[in-house]
Amino acid sequence: MTTPGGHLSEEPQEERGAPGSRDAGSDEPSGGPTDRPSGTYRGDESVPDHGAEGGAEGDDQTP
């Protein structure tokens, strides 16, 4: 039986694959996969348009 927190030996590199072969992500947190094309996707809107006053839907502020 192993001791909780005890050191286990690492598997050999040849069993894990080439260095970097499992690296499929970004270097930044929440960066997502790195195979995405760079730039802006056509039609991509990050902020919806709520009109000139910026009121939320259903927020009737008419006097």
N, C-alpha and C positions, 0 to 999 in steps of 0.2 A: 504494500500500500504506500502511496506517496504522501508526503507531508504537505498540507495546504501551504501555498506560498513557496514551496520548494522549487529549486531551479530544475528545469527540464532541458535536456540538450536539444539544440536546434537541428532540424533536418539538413542534410547536405545541400549545397546550392544546386547541384545537378538534378536533385529531385524537385526543386522549386522552379526550375526553368532559368532562362537567361536573366541577368540583372535588368530590372525594369520591365520585364515581360508582363507583370501583373499590374503595372501602373497604367490605369486607364482614366484617371481623374485629373482634376485641376490641382494646382499648388495652393489655391485659395479655398477657404471654407465655403461651402455651398456653391462652388464654382461649376459643378456639373462636369460632364464628359468633355474631353478636349477635342473630340472629333467634330464639334459643331463648327459650321462656317463662321468666320468673323464678320462683323458688321451687323446692320439692322435688317431684320426680316421685313419684307415689304408688307405693309398693312399692320405691322405690329404697333400697338398703342399701349404704352405702359400705364397711362392715366386716362380714364374716361373723361369725356367732355361733359360737364354739368351745367353749361351755360355761362353767361356773363357774370352772374353774381356768385357762382360756385356753390349754390344750394344743393343739398342732397335730394334724391328723388323722394317725393312725398313731403318735402319740407316747404310748405306753402307759407311764404312770408309776405304775401301781398297785403297792403294796408286796406 
